Amino acid sequence: MKTIYFISDVHLGGHDEEIERNKIEKLRSFFVEISGKADILYIVGDLYDFWFEYARAIPKINIKALAGLNELIESGTEVRYFTGNHDIWHESFFEKELGVKIYHHPQIVSHNQLKLFIAHGDGLTKGEWKLRLIKRVFKSPVSIFLFRLLHPDVGIAITRLFSRGRREHKINPFIEDYREFAHQKLGNGFDAVILGHTHMSVFEHHHQDKHYINLGEWIRNFNYLKLSGKKFEFAEWL
């Protein structure tokens, strides 16, 4: 049986200096605490508020987070990272330099004899057609090629302005649609559905020990999920 942790929606680089300092302190202390204890850490999207890999440059955003992540991996923890709607442009850096497994799509995995559906969650509901369209445009080879023509200082500045506009949103209007999506998956044989994206933490226990879990965020509440054996524990990192 493995011990597995899950977090999502840290949005590194997306807030003012005080919030960023607190996030990085919390994140690094969390990495230290689970070092030697966690077999796997899942980062379920939006670790960064913006991430783009140029041919010879990456964003200079909270390098301490990368250092802490590297130390965690060297301790023996496997890290699996789902791209979200803010950090969709991950390519090879994390896999080649850190040994992090990157997922660009939802995954069906089995751990501790449990069948899990894991996804960041963006675009899963029917009503989020605009988000799916925007993501398709941003991920197109033409868009990526044109963006790479910009100097990194210019490109990163533009995208930070845009991501701030997306981040300053009100309560996600599709909360109940996510719940319905999760219930359908649970009815189709999954033991747990684990999502992020909404920044609204959810820990629902259903009959036959099935769970719908939304991981919340790591901006102010620092939610994390732990799977030990077949037991899920949802808590806040203090």
C-alpha positions as CSV (number, residue, x, y, z in Angstrom):
1,M,0.0,0.0,0.0
2,K,1.3,3.4,-1.0
3,T,1.0,6.8,0.8
4,I,-0.1,9.4,-1.7
5,Y,-0.7,13.2,-1.4
6,F,-2.6,15.6,-3.6
7,I,-2.6,19.4,-3.9
8,S,-3.7,21.8,-6.6
9,D,-4.1,25.5,-7.5
10,V,-1.0,27.1,-5.9
11,H,-0.8,29.8,-8.7
12,L,2.8,30.7,-8.0
13,G,3.6,34.2,-9.2
14,G,0.0,35.3,-9.3
15,H,-0.4,37.4,-6.2
16,D,1.3,40.2,-4.2
17,E,4.6,39.8,-2.4
18,E,3.1,38.9,1.0
19,I,0.8,36.2,-0.3
20,E,3.6,34.8,-2.5
21,R,6.0,34.7,0.4
22,N,3.4,32.8,2.5
23,K,2.6,30.4,-0.3
24,I,6.3,29.5,-0.9
25,E,6.9,29.0,2.9
26,K,3.9,26.8,3.2
27,L,4.8,24.8,0.1
28,R,8.4,24.2,1.1
29,S,7.5,23.2,4.6
30,F,4.9,20.8,3.2
31,F,7.5,19.2,0.9
32,V,9.9,18.8,3.8
33,E,7.2,17.2,6.0
34,I,6.2,14.6,3.4
35,S,9.8,13.9,2.3
36,G,10.5,10.2,3.1
37,K,6.8,9.6,3.8
38,A,5.1,10.1,0.5
39,D,5.4,7.6,-2.3
40,I,3.7,9.8,-4.7
41,L,2.7,13.5,-4.8
42,Y,0.0,14.6,-7.3
43,I,0.0,18.3,-8.3
44,V,-3.4,18.5,-9.9
45,G,-3.0,21.7,-12.0
46,D,-2.1,25.4,-11.8
47,L,1.0,25.1,-9.7
48,Y,2.0,28.3,-11.6
49,D,-0.3,31.2,-12.4
50,F,1.7,31.2,-15.7
51,W,4.2,28.9,-17.2
52,F,5.8,28.9,-20.7
53,E,8.9,27.2,-21.9
54,Y,11.0,29.1,-24.5
55,A,13.9,27.3,-26.3
56,R,16.4,28.6,-23.7
57,A,14.4,30.3,-21.0
58,I,11.8,29.5,-18.4
59,P,9.8,32.0,-16.2
60,K,11.8,33.3,-13.2
61,I,9.0,32.5,-10.7
62,N,9.7,31.2,-7.2
63,I,12.8,29.2,-8.0
64,K,12.7,28.1,-4.3
65,A,9.6,26.0,-5.2
66,L,11.5,24.2,-7.9
67,A,14.4,23.6,-5.4
68,G,12.0,22.2,-2.8
69,L,10.3,20.0,-5.4
70,N,13.7,18.7,-6.5
71,E,14.7,17.9,-2.9
72,L,11.4,16.0,-2.5
73,I,12.0,14.0,-5.6
74,E,15.5,13.2,-4.5
75,S,14.1,11.9,-1.2
76,G,12.3,9.2,-3.2
77,T,8.9,10.7,-3.8
78,E,7.5,10.4,-7.3
79,V,5.8,13.6,-8.5
80,R,3.0,13.6,-11.1
81,Y,1.9,17.0,-12.4
82,F,-1.4,17.7,-14.2
83,T,-1.3,20.9,-16.3
84,G,-4.2,23.3,-15.5
85,N,-5.7,26.2,-17.4
86,H,-3.0,28.6,-16.2
87,D,0.1,26.4,-16.8
88,I,-1.0,24.5,-20.0
89,W,2.3,25.2,-21.8
90,H,4.5,22.7,-19.9
91,E,6.7,20.8,-22.3
92,S,10.0,19.0,-21.4
93,F,11.7,21.0,-18.7
94,F,10.0,19.4,-15.7
95,E,10.3,15.9,-17.0
96,K,14.0,16.2,-18.2
97,E,15.4,18.3,-15.4
98,L,13.4,17.2,-12.4
99,G,11.9,13.8,-13.4
100,V,8.3,15.0,-12.9
101,K,5.7,13.1,-14.9
102,I,3.5,15.6,-16.8
103,Y,-0.1,14.9,-17.7
104,H,-2.1,17.1,-20.1
105,H,-5.3,15.2,-19.9
106,P,-7.5,13.5,-17.2
107,Q,-6.1,10.1,-16.0
108,I,-7.6,6.9,-14.7
109,V,-5.2,5.4,-12.2
110,S,-5.3,2.6,-9.6
111,H,-3.7,3.0,-6.2
112,N,-4.2,0.7,-3.1
113,Q,-6.8,-1.3,-5.0
114,L,-8.9,1.9,-5.6
115,K,-9.9,3.2,-9.0
116,L,-9.4,6.9,-9.2
117,F,-10.3,9.6,-11.8
118,I,-8.0,12.5,-11.5
119,A,-8.1,15.8,-13.5
120,H,-7.6,19.5,-13.0
121,G,-11.2,19.9,-14.0
122,D,-11.2,22.9,-16.4
123,G,-13.5,22.4,-19.3
124,L,-15.1,19.2,-18.0
125,T,-18.6,20.6,-17.9
126,K,-20.9,21.3,-20.9
127,G,-21.2,25.0,-19.9
128,E,-17.5,25.6,-20.1
129,W,-17.3,25.7,-23.9
130,K,-15.6,29.1,-23.9
131,L,-12.8,27.8,-21.7
132,R,-12.4,24.8,-24.0
133,L,-12.2,27.0,-27.0
134,I,-9.7,29.4,-25.4
135,K,-7.5,26.5,-24.3
136,R,-7.6,25.0,-27.9
137,V,-6.5,28.3,-29.3
138,F,-3.7,28.7,-26.8
139,K,-2.4,25.2,-27.3
140,S,-2.3,25.3,-31.1
141,P,1.2,25.1,-32.6
142,V,0.6,28.4,-34.5
143,S,-0.2,30.3,-31.2
144,I,2.8,28.8,-29.5
145,F,5.1,29.6,-32.4
146,L,3.9,33.2,-32.5
147,F,4.2,33.6,-28.8
148,R,7.8,32.4,-28.9
149,L,8.7,35.2,-31.3
150,L,8.1,37.7,-28.4
151,H,11.0,38.4,-26.0
152,P,10.4,36.5,-22.8
153,D,10.1,39.7,-20.8
154,V,7.3,41.0,-23.1
155,G,5.5,37.6,-23.4
156,I,5.5,36.9,-19.7
157,A,4.3,40.4,-18.8
158,I,1.4,40.1,-21.3
159,T,0.3,36.7,-20.0
160,R,0.5,37.8,-16.4
161,L,-1.9,40.6,-17.1
162,F,-4.3,38.2,-18.8
163,S,-4.0,35.5,-16.1
164,R,-4.8,38.1,-13.5
165,G,-8.0,38.9,-15.3
166,R,-9.0,35.2,-15.3
167,R,-8.0,34.8,-11.7
168,E,-10.1,37.6,-10.3
169,H,-13.2,35.7,-10.9
170,K,-16.2,35.2,-8.6
171,I,-17.4,31.8,-7.4
172,N,-17.2,29.3,-10.2
173,P,-20.7,29.0,-11.7
174,F,-20.3,25.3,-12.5
175,I,-19.8,24.0,-9.0
176,E,-22.9,21.8,-9.2
177,D,-22.0,20.6,-12.7
178,Y,-18.7,19.4,-11.3
179,R,-20.6,17.5,-8.6
180,E,-22.9,15.9,-11.1
181,F,-19.9,15.0,-13.3
182,A,-18.2,13.3,-10.3
183,H,-21.4,11.5,-9.3
184,Q,-21.7,10.0,-12.7
185,K,-18.1,8.8,-12.6
186,L,-18.7,7.3,-9.2
187,G,-21.7,5.5,-10.6
188,N,-19.5,4.1,-13.4
189,G,-17.2,2.2,-11.0
190,F,-14.7,4.8,-9.8
191,D,-13.9,4.8,-6.1
192,A,-12.9,8.5,-6.1
193,V,-13.0,11.5,-8.3
194,I,-10.3,14.1,-7.5
195,L,-10.5,17.5,-9.1
196,G,-9.1,21.0,-8.7
197,H,-9.7,24.3,-10.6
198,T,-12.7,25.7,-8.7
199,H,-10.7,26.7,-5.6
200,M,-13.7,25.4,-3.6
201,S,-12.7,22.5,-1.3
202,V,-15.1,19.5,-1.3
203,F,-14.8,16.2,0.5
204,E,-17.9,14.1,0.0
205,H,-18.3,10.6,1.2
206,H,-20.8,8.5,-0.6
207,H,-22.2,5.0,-0.1
208,Q,-19.8,2.1,-0.6
209,D,-16.8,4.2,0.5
210,K,-16.8,6.3,-2.7
211,H,-15.6,10.0,-2.6
212,Y,-15.9,13.1,-4.6
213,I,-13.0,15.5,-3.7
214,N,-12.1,18.9,-4.9
215,L,-8.7,19.9,-3.6
216,G,-9.4,23.6,-3.0
217,E,-6.4,25.8,-3.3
218,W,-3.0,26.8,-1.9
219,I,-3.4,30.6,-1.9
220,R,-5.0,31.1,1.5
221,N,-6.4,27.8,2.7
222,F,-3.6,25.3,1.8
223,N,-5.8,22.2,1.4
224,Y,-4.2,18.8,0.8
225,L,-5.5,15.2,0.4
226,K,-3.7,12.1,1.8
227,L,-4.5,8.6,0.7
228,S,-3.1,6.0,3.1
229,G,-4.2,2.4,2.4
230,K,-7.8,2.9,1.4
231,K,-8.4,5.8,3.7
232,F,-8.7,9.4,2.4
233,E,-7.9,12.3,4.8
234,F,-8.6,15.9,3.7
235,A,-6.9,18.6,5.7
236,E,-5.3,22.1,5.7
237,W,-1.6,22.6,6.0
238,L,-0.9,24.9,8.9
